[in-house]
Amino acid sequence: MKQIARKYVEFVRQPDVARLLFIALLTRMPIGMVGFSMLMYLRESLGNFALAGSVVGMNLIALAAAAPVQGRLIDRFGPRRPLLVTGTVQPLALVGVLVSASSGAGYWTVAFFAALAGMFASPITTLTRTMWRHRFEREDDRRTAFALDAIAIEVNFTLGPTIIAALLAWVNARTAFAVAIAVVLACVVIYMGSGVLALYRKTEAGERHLLGPLTEPRLWLVFVVTAGLAVCFGLLEVGYPAYATFMLAPALGGLLLAVNSVGSVIGGAIYGGMHFRMPVERQLACTMGLMAIPLCVHALVQTPTVFTVTALVAGGLIAPSIAAQSVLVSRFAPSKYATEAFTWSSTFIVSGIGAGMALGGAMVETVGLRPTFAAGAAIMATMAVFALLTLSPRAAREARAND
């Protein structure tokens, strides 16, 4: 453990690393707050998890559809103008969700504003990952950087749901959602005023294909695996609050999400600080295969203590999976499509989470919790096998030979 700690200390002391890490941690707080607070608020306003989950799913799917457009614009023109536009429209659209739901304007009006908020979601997370790619050339350095980045995101997913859970317990769901909206606006202002945009390096000019980074077949394989991984995340996003609701303790949902994120922080810290002889492709397959085990346990044993400990174990494999996936995206993406490649990665992550939340909401209401978690375990195991077969070093060598 001392060797891991020493590695991180030396890594963070490098120029710009600590500053970028701190600003990213601070300004990505909304990712742990908006989805959960919206889900719980809409569950009260619309009446059940199925409708609430579908609206949150629409928000995430709209985000997924619009992200590559944002990425292409950022690659071509830089990040400042997209940040200004998204930083204005997204908070206003979220206010539209809040007002339309509370006034009884109807499901489709609420869904429209939720989708609009998704379309103009801030690209802060994608920008930060692109900056890590530009900052480091060695793959091992990138693995450490992306592990730290994943840890920072999981800290957001720990603090965010904890704050929302406290507001749910002490005030109400409407206030919790309103606070999340205020945080969205504040984070954009902080990010743009922090000076980190000076670290962004515009990619080289040149001929660009209409499909951008999607012309790289190896990226498609990574993105398929990413989507399956994210669907399981979405099932957890709904499954934990639903479990808490069925236990007559709604605030427990935020606690379970936070425990899951704490596990991810621990797992990510260990992963990023270690040296592996195993290729990154196999690291991804192994972490996903191992993650199927606690998901299966969720389906079999649902006593609160075992459920909470299992949520911690499941979380311990999330950050390593995301870090390994990010390394592969940075490896396979052409430099002129750096930002767009990460936005496509976000597209598959977010659309997978959105689909998983919609699926989870429907399954919870129709067949119950156990089949919901069992479905997550089956999907995760399938994606692990797919990654092992298609992203193996041998397959990668054959693909490079055919280029």
Solvent accessible surface area in square Angstrom, and as a share of the most:
residue,aa,sasa,rsa
1,M,164,0.73
2,K,165,0.70
3,Q,137,0.61
4,I,24,0.12
5,A,54,0.42
6,R,133,0.49
7,K,55,0.23
8,Y,29,0.11
9,V,72,0.41
10,E,103,0.46
11,F,10,0.04
12,V,44,0.25
13,R,191,0.70
14,Q,61,0.27
15,P,97,0.61
16,D,59,0.30
17,V,1,0.00
18,A,50,0.38
19,R,103,0.38
20,L,5,0.03
21,L,32,0.16
22,F,120,0.50
23,I,17,0.09
24,A,0,0.00
25,L,55,0.27
26,L,69,0.34
27,T,2,0.01
28,R,4,0.02
29,M,25,0.11
30,P,18,0.12
31,I,65,0.33
32,G,3,0.03
33,M,3,0.01
34,V,18,0.10
35,G,23,0.22
36,F,7,0.03
37,S,1,0.00
38,M,1,0.00
39,L,1,0.01
40,M,11,0.05
41,Y,10,0.04
42,L,0,0.00
43,R,80,0.29
44,E,113,0.51
45,S,46,0.29
46,L,37,0.19
47,G,56,0.54
48,N,53,0.27
49,F,5,0.02
50,A,36,0.28
51,L,68,0.34
52,A,0,0.00
53,G,0,0.00
54,S,30,0.20
55,V,0,0.00
56,V,1,0.00
57,G,1,0.01
58,M,59,0.26
59,N,13,0.07
60,L,28,0.14
61,I,83,0.42
62,A,13,0.10
63,L,40,0.20
64,A,2,0.02
65,A,73,0.56
66,A,17,0.13
67,A,9,0.07
68,P,11,0.07
69,V,91,0.52
70,Q,21,0.09
71,G,0,0.00
72,R,69,0.25
73,L,81,0.40
74,I,0,0.00
75,D,0,0.00
76,R,112,0.41
77,F,116,0.48
78,G,11,0.11
79,P,14,0.09
80,R,126,0.46
81,R,156,0.57
82,P,18,0.11
83,L,0,0.00
84,L,99,0.49
85,V,75,0.43
86,T,4,0.02
87,G,5,0.05
88,T,77,0.45
89,V,38,0.22
90,Q,22,0.10
91,P,10,0.06
92,L,119,0.59
93,A,2,0.01
94,L,1,0.00
95,V,62,0.36
96,G,10,0.10
97,V,0,0.00
98,L,20,0.10
99,V,81,0.46
100,S,7,0.04
101,A,11,0.08
102,S,58,0.37
103,S,80,0.51
104,G,64,0.61
105,A,52,0.40
106,G,34,0.33
107,Y,48,0.18
108,W,183,0.64
109,T,52,0.30
110,V,0,0.00
111,A,2,0.02
112,F,123,0.51
113,F,58,0.24
114,A,0,0.00
115,A,28,0.22
116,L,47,0.24
117,A,0,0.00
118,G,1,0.01
119,M,90,0.40
120,F,60,0.25
121,A,9,0.07
122,S,35,0.22
123,P,10,0.06
124,I,7,0.04
125,T,29,0.17
126,T,8,0.05
127,L,0,0.00
128,T,0,0.00
129,R,16,0.06
130,T,0,0.00
131,M,4,0.02
132,W,1,0.00
133,R,23,0.08
134,H,19,0.08
135,R,80,0.29
136,F,8,0.03
137,E,133,0.60
138,R,148,0.54
139,E,64,0.29
140,D,45,0.24
141,D,31,0.16
142,R,27,0.10
143,R,9,0.03
144,T,0,0.00
145,A,0,0.00
146,F,3,0.01
147,A,0,0.00
148,L,18,0.09
149,D,2,0.01
150,A,3,0.03
151,I,23,0.12
152,A,6,0.04
153,I,15,0.08
154,E,16,0.07
155,V,40,0.23
156,N,0,0.00
157,F,54,0.22
158,T,24,0.14
159,L,88,0.44
160,G,0,0.00
161,P,3,0.02
162,T,67,0.39
163,I,70,0.36
164,I,0,0.00
165,A,11,0.08
166,A,28,0.22
167,L,31,0.15
168,L,31,0.15
169,A,65,0.51
170,W,207,0.73
171,V,78,0.45
172,N,71,0.36
173,A,1,0.01
174,R,113,0.41
175,T,46,0.27
176,A,0,0.00
177,F,0,0.00
178,A,40,0.31
179,V,50,0.29
180,A,0,0.00
181,I,13,0.06
182,A,61,0.47
183,V,34,0.19
184,V,4,0.02
185,L,90,0.45
186,A,49,0.38
187,C,7,0.04
188,V,10,0.06
189,V,99,0.57
190,I,68,0.35
191,Y,0,0.00
192,M,37,0.17
193,G,68,0.66
194,S,31,0.20
195,G,38,0.36
196,V,0,0.00
197,L,16,0.08
198,A,90,0.70
199,L,44,0.22
200,Y,23,0.09
201,R,129,0.47
202,K,127,0.54
203,T,12,0.07
204,E,92,0.41
205,A,98,0.76
206,G,50,0.48
207,E,158,0.71
208,R,55,0.20
209,H,99,0.44
210,L,148,0.74
211,L,93,0.46
212,G,0,0.00
213,P,0,0.00
214,L,16,0.08
215,T,66,0.38
216,E,25,0.11
217,P,86,0.54
218,R,32,0.12
219,L,0,0.00
220,W,105,0.37
221,L,58,0.29
222,V,0,0.00
223,F,0,0.00
224,V,61,0.35
225,V,1,0.00
226,T,1,0.01
227,A,27,0.21
228,G,9,0.08
229,L,1,0.01
230,A,1,0.01
231,V,27,0.15
232,C,1,0.01
233,F,24,0.10
234,G,0,0.00
235,L,3,0.01
236,L,7,0.03
237,E,40,0.18
238,V,1,0.00
239,G,0,0.00
240,Y,0,0.00
241,P,0,0.00
242,A,0,0.00
243,Y,5,0.02
244,A,0,0.00
245,T,19,0.11
246,F,109,0.45
247,M,84,0.38
248,L,160,0.80
249,A,42,0.33
250,P,66,0.42
251,A,34,0.26
252,L,38,0.19
253,G,0,0.00
254,G,0,0.00
255,L,95,0.47
256,L,0,0.00
257,L,11,0.05
258,A,5,0.04
259,V,28,0.16
260,N,12,0.06
261,S,5,0.03
262,V,60,0.34
263,G,2,0.02
264,S,0,0.00
265,V,35,0.20
266,I,90,0.46
267,G,12,0.11
268,G,0,0.00
269,A,33,0.26
270,I,67,0.34
271,Y,10,0.04
272,G,0,0.00
273,G,7,0.06
274,M,77,0.35
275,H,144,0.64
276,F,66,0.28
277,R,233,0.85
278,M,82,0.36
279,P,46,0.29
280,V,13,0.07
281,E,7,0.03
282,R,106,0.39
283,Q,11,0.05
284,L,1,0.00
285,A,6,0.05
286,C,55,0.33
287,T,15,0.09
288,M,0,0.00
289,G,28,0.27
290,L,94,0.47
291,M,1,0.00
292,A,11,0.08
293,I,107,0.54
294,P,6,0.04
295,L,1,0.01
296,C,57,0.34
297,V,46,0.26
298,H,0,0.00
299,A,9,0.07
300,L,123,0.61
301,V,59,0.34
302,Q,36,0.16
303,T,76,0.44
304,P,67,0.42
305,T,101,0.59
306,V,60,0.35
307,F,0,0.00
308,T,40,0.23
309,V,83,0.48
310,T,11,0.06
311,A,0,0.00
312,L,64,0.32
313,V,81,0.46
314,A,0,0.00
315,G,0,0.00
316,G,18,0.18
317,L,31,0.15
318,I,13,0.06
319,A,0,0.00
320,P,7,0.04
321,S,0,0.00
322,I,18,0.09
323,A,0,0.00
324,A,0,0.00
325,Q,3,0.01
326,S,3,0.02
327,V,0,0.00
328,L,0,0.00
329,V,0,0.00
330,S,2,0.01
331,R,76,0.28
332,F,13,0.05
333,A,5,0.04
334,P,51,0.32
335,S,49,0.32
336,K,51,0.22
337,Y,8,0.03
338,A,0,0.00
339,T,0,0.00
340,E,3,0.02
341,A,0,0.00
342,F,2,0.01
343,T,2,0.01
344,W,56,0.20
345,S,2,0.01
346,S,13,0.08
347,T,15,0.09
348,F,35,0.14
349,I,21,0.11
350,V,22,0.12
351,S,32,0.20
352,G,4,0.04
353,I,31,0.15
354,G,0,0.00
355,A,44,0.34
356,G,0,0.00
357,M,4,0.02
358,A,38,0.29
359,L,75,0.37
360,G,0,0.00
361,G,1,0.01
362,A,48,0.37
363,M,35,0.16
364,V,7,0.04
365,E,80,0.36
366,T,107,0.62
367,V,87,0.50
368,G,22,0.21
369,L,17,0.08
370,R,119,0.44
371,P,54,0.34
372,T,0,0.00
373,F,2,0.01
374,A,47,0.36
375,A,26,0.20
376,G,1,0.01
377,A,11,0.09
378,A,61,0.47
379,I,48,0.25
380,M,1,0.00
381,A,43,0.33
382,T,81,0.47
383,M,31,0.14
384,A,9,0.07
385,V,85,0.49
386,F,60,0.25
387,A,0,0.00
388,L,87,0.43
389,L,127,0.63
390,T,35,0.20
391,L,7,0.03
392,S,20,0.13
393,P,22,0.14
394,R,165,0.60
395,A,28,0.22
396,A,8,0.06
397,R,138,0.50
398,E,89,0.40
399,A,29,0.22
400,R,115,0.42
401,A,85,0.66
402,N,128,0.66
403,D,123,0.64
